[in-house]
Amino acid sequence: MSLALHGHHVLLIATLTFATAVLTPNWYTSPDFQIKRNIFQICNTQTSCHWVLLPISNDTSVETIFPIIVASLAIACAGISLIGLLFGSWYIERFAGDIGSKWILILTIFCVFISFLLSCGVWSIMLTTNLHQNDTNIKYVRLENFDFSFWINIVASGCYLYSFFIYLITICRYC
């Protein structure tokens, strides 16, 4: 029971950390400080910001597809992480009543693993999408251009992975 509770606490921390990373606007700043990117907006310092999920044109190039994929992965990760928290809470409540339901724990493990993959997808696509953008005129990735939200998301990915292993140890222990 204590391992499942510990895994649940780590999953809660990972979910809150991921939500903080997604909602803060400091993901990437171009080397010339002209472009700022976050999950849902791309801002040009001379004009204004435009929302990623509301494309300006019918352009299907990499410049419009990757930001939409990143925003969609972030929304999916947050939703699945909340579902994992729900399953984890349900398992702890049922286990406390001596009705150990392993299938709920398996669903929780599945949700945590999918959240880990989606969280890694968000930061890895955000990392590589800057190579394909023409507005920055750079052909390499400099990690110093990524702000604290990017690094918070990497910490959230680590917390998801740690929670996954804790839940995996829990299910192996009770089988």
C-alpha positions in Angstrom: 0.0 0.0 0.0 2.8 2.4 0.8 4.4 2.0 -2.6 1.2 2.7 -4.4 0.7 5.8 -2.2 4.2 6.9 -2.9 3.7 6.4 -6.6 0.4 8.3 -6.4 2.2 11.3 -4.7 4.9 11.3 -7.4 2.3 11.1 -10.1 0.6 14.1 -8.5 3.9 16.0 -8.5 4.5 15.1 -12.1 1.0 16.2 -13.1 1.4 19.6 -11.4 4.9 20.1 -12.7 3.8 19.3 -16.3 0.8 21.7 -16.0 3.1 24.4 -14.7 5.5 23.8 -17.6 2.8 23.9 -20.2 1.1 27.0 -18.8 4.2 29.2 -18.3 5.2 31.1 -21.4 9.0 30.7 -21.3 9.9 27.8 -23.6 12.2 29.1 -26.3 13.7 32.5 -27.2 15.6 32.9 -30.5 19.2 33.9 -30.3 18.4 37.4 -31.7 15.5 37.7 -29.2 13.0 38.3 -32.0 10.9 35.1 -31.6 9.5 33.6 -28.4 7.7 30.3 -28.4 5.6 28.5 -25.9 3.2 25.6 -26.2 0.2 27.6 -27.5 1.7 30.8 -29.0 4.5 32.0 -31.2 5.3 35.6 -30.6 7.2 38.0 -32.7 8.5 41.0 -30.8 7.8 43.4 -33.6 4.3 42.4 -34.3 2.2 40.2 -32.0 1.5 36.7 -30.9 -0.6 34.2 -32.8 -2.2 31.1 -31.4 -0.8 27.8 -32.6 -4.2 26.0 -32.6 -5.7 28.7 -34.8 -3.5 28.5 -37.9 -3.3 31.7 -40.0 -3.4 30.0 -43.4 -3.9 26.6 -45.0 -0.2 26.0 -45.0 0.7 22.4 -44.2 4.5 23.0 -43.9 6.6 22.0 -40.9 6.2 25.6 -39.5 2.6 25.0 -38.8 2.4 21.3 -38.3 5.0 20.8 -35.5 3.5 23.5 -33.1 0.0 22.0 -33.5 1.4 18.6 -32.7 3.2 19.9 -29.6 0.1 21.7 -28.4 -2.0 18.5 -29.0 0.5 16.3 -27.2 0.5 18.7 -24.2 -3.3 18.6 -24.0 -3.4 14.8 -24.3 -0.6 14.4 -21.7 -2.4 16.6 -19.2 -5.7 14.7 -19.7 -4.2 11.2 -19.5 -2.2 12.2 -16.4 -5.4 13.3 -14.7 -7.0 10.1 -15.7 -4.0 8.2 -14.2 -4.5 10.2 -11.0 -8.1 9.2 -10.9 -7.3 5.5 -11.3 -4.5 5.8 -8.7 -6.9 7.4 -6.2 -9.5 4.7 -7.0 -7.0 1.9 -6.4 -5.8 3.4 -3.1 -9.4 3.8 -1.9 -10.3 0.2 -2.9 -7.1 -1.2 -1.5 -7.8 0.5 1.8 -11.1 -1.3 1.9 -9.4 -4.7 1.3 -10.7 -5.0 -2.2 -7.4 -5.1 -4.0 -8.1 -4.5 -7.7 -5.0 -5.1 -9.8 -6.7 -4.1 -13.0 -7.1 -0.6 -11.7 -3.4 -0.5 -10.9 -2.7 -1.8 -14.5 -4.8 1.0 -15.9 -2.9 3.5 -13.7 0.5 2.1 -14.9 -0.7 2.4 -18.5 -1.8 6.0 -18.1 1.4 6.9 -16.4 3.5 5.3 -19.2 1.4 7.1 -21.9 1.8 10.4 -19.9 5.6 9.8 -19.8 5.7 9.2 -23.6 3.6 12.3 -24.4 5.6 14.5 -22.0 8.8 13.4 -23.7 7.2 14.0 -27.0 6.4 17.6 -26.1 9.9 18.6 -25.1 11.6 16.5 -27.9 9.5 18.0 -30.6 9.9 21.4 -29.1 13.6 20.8 -29.2 13.8 19.7 -32.8 11.1 22.0 -34.3 13.5 24.9 -34.0 15.8 23.3 -36.5 13.0 23.4 -39.1 11.8 27.0 -38.5 12.9 29.5 -41.1 12.2 32.5 -38.8 15.2 31.9 -36.6 17.8 31.3 -39.4 19.7 28.8 -37.3 20.7 25.3 -38.2 21.6 24.0 -34.8 20.0 23.8 -31.4 21.5 25.8 -28.6 20.2 24.7 -25.2 20.8 28.1 -23.7 17.9 29.4 -25.8 15.5 27.2 -24.0 14.0 28.8 -21.0 12.8 27.3 -17.6 9.5 25.9 -18.9 11.4 23.5 -21.1 13.5 22.3 -18.2 10.5 22.0 -15.9 8.9 19.7 -18.5 12.0 17.5 -18.5 11.7 17.2 -14.7 8.0 16.3 -15.2 9.1 13.5 -17.6 11.5 12.2 -15.0 8.8 12.2 -12.4 6.4 10.3 -14.7 9.1 7.7 -15.3 9.8 7.4 -11.6 6.1 7.0 -10.8 5.9 4.4 -13.6 8.6 2.3 -11.9 7.1 2.7 -8.5 3.7 1.5 -9.8 5.4 -1.4 -11.7 7.2 -2.5 -8.5 3.8 -2.3 -6.7 2.1 -4.5 -9.2 5.0 -7.0 -9.3 5.0 -7.2 -5.5 1.3 -8.0 -5.2 1.1 -10.5 -8.1 
